Each structure stands twice: as C-alpha cells, then as structure tokens.
Amino acid sequence: MRTLVLGLGNPILSDDSVGFRVVQELRARLDKPNLTLVESSASGLNLLDLITGYDKLIIIDAIKTEGGESGKIYRLGAENLGAIRHSASPHDINLPTALELGKKLGAVLPQQIIILAIEVVDVTTFSEKCTPEVAKAIPLAVSMVAEELESG
C-alpha cells in the first residue's frame, strides 16, 4: 500500500506551519517502504498532483474553529469534508471539490483519507515557530500518524 503523509501550511506563518513541523518530525523517525512524506503549501487543484497514485493519504493541517481549544487534534475522514465544501476561494477550489473533480477526470486517488487537524492560535504572524500550545501538540500528532501507519 502506497501511503502519502502530507503536511500542509505555510512554514513562516507561526501555527500555520504545524503540518510542516509534524512531517519534519516524522521524517527524522520513520523510514518505511511505500511511505512518502511531503510538506506543501499547495491547495486546490495543485493537491491533485501530489495525491494521485497513492492508496492512503494522511493530511496534517491547521484548523481554527470557533471556541476551539488550542492544540487539540481532530481526526477527520473524507466523510467530514462536506462541511468545508463552501470555503473555496474565488481563485481556487477546496479539497473536497478537488477530490470530486479528480474522480470525474479518472485520477487514481487515495481510497483512504485521514485528516489530522490541529487547532491553532495564530496563523497571521510571521514566525518560524508555533505558539506554545500548538508546539505541545506536535509530538502527539506524530504519534497519531505513526499509529495510523501501523494500523494499515
């Protein structure tokens, strides 16, 4: 089974870099066949190029919810993506729409999609460090990804 672990975000916008940080930690700890670890700032249609050809996809990204607890990690599946369908920018499309388009175009997309969304505090300050609450969540997110990889 070919698996892609994809850390999304912006490496210079404080907590928005959390996906990058998790993948960097995983890279230092894991070396498995059929496992690809990627950090990317891609979105929308550009994500299709990254995820095509994999059986399993694990995305790590920042999330900011109303009243959310900083550093909390949400495990989401493809069935949860419908809730974000209307968040598309007028210049691009969101992940659910990209997946739908990829299927219609006949792309070989992952059959299993897991999203680990980490509740963030600050995604607007230029900084190469996460806030303390989010930084504390990184080791837990690394462990969660490792468990997902072990469970198949």
Secondary structure by P-SEA (a helix, b strand, c coil): cbbbbcccccccccccaaaaaaaaaaaaccccccbbbbbbcccaaaaaaacccccbbbbbbbbbcccccccbbbbbccccccccccccccccccaaaaaaaaaaaccccccbbbbbbbbbcccccccccccaaaaaaaaaaaaaaaaaaaac
